[in-house]
Amino acid sequence: MRFFSALSLALVLACGSAQAATFVFTEGDFAPGSMSLATLQGPGGGQVAAQSSNGVPGTAHQVTTTQSVAVATAHILVGASVDPTVSALESVGFSIDFTPVNAFGQGQAVGLILRQDGNYFSATSTITGASGTGSFVQTGLDALVEADFTDFDAFNGSGNPVDMVNFSGGGVIEFGFFTANQGGGGISIAYDNLRIEAAAVPVPAALPLAVTALAGLGALGWRRRARARATSANP
């Protein structure tokens, strides 16, 4: 019993020593190489991006839809990542500015996207609209939790199995935003001042060892009780 008490106390102390942290990732220049693009829906190259001079201030990330079919693209911010096995995520928020450059209809859809183990997970999107060229508008979401994200495969028609993002395990989580169009060839939107905040709690280094030890002691206790019952049944 003393072993269990000591180890339980160590587990509590390990958990109590973890301090909450917030990872902040920003991008305002969008220099070549700062963003990694991946096609989520439609043909490759259905949307292209380039650094433009119409930022607020400086340069921006201009996304142009080149195909008049359903297309979607992930724009992952290079270096923006968190390992959930080291720092378990609690929530994620983001904001981004946008302005139409050449737009019609509803413009583009834009929203936060996460990448984990090769899968992409998105939250609620914003429609940029087509009016207000040259005037940037900010959109964003705060305190998004694990359940707020949906596997992009759930609605892009890929037929792939639908997964769930894991805020406390699995592979490294990368952050960025996505853009999408439903048949808007020629639409071009400039994006600037991307900001992503990820609230996390560090996983204490001793915690996995403590959990493993507790499990081992539990099994040991079960075997001892089983032997004791066997002995009493066969004096």
Sequence and secondary structure as in RCSB ss.txt:
>XXXX:A:sequence
MRFFSALSLALVLACGSAQAATFVFTEGDFAPGSMSLATLQGPGGGQVAAQSSNGVPGTAHQVTTTQSVAVATAH
ILVGASVDPTVSALESVGFSIDFTPVNAFGQGQAVGLILRQDGNYFSATSTITGASGTGSFVQTGLDALVEADFT
DFDAFNGSGNPVDMVNFSGGGVIEFGFFTANQGGGGISIAYDNLRIEAAAVPVPAALPLAVTALAGLGALGWRRR
ARARATSANP
>XXXX:A:secstr
 HHHHHHHHHHHHHHHT   EEEEEEESS  TTSEEEEEEESSTTSEEEEEES  SSS EEEEEE  SSEEEEEE
EEEEEEE TTTEEEEEEEEEEEEEEEE  TT  EEEEEEEETTEEEE   EE  S  TT  EEEEEEEE GGG E
EGGGTSS         TTSSS EEEEEEEEEES TT EEEEEEEEEEEEEEE  THHHHHHHHHHHHHHHHHHHH
HHHHHHHH  
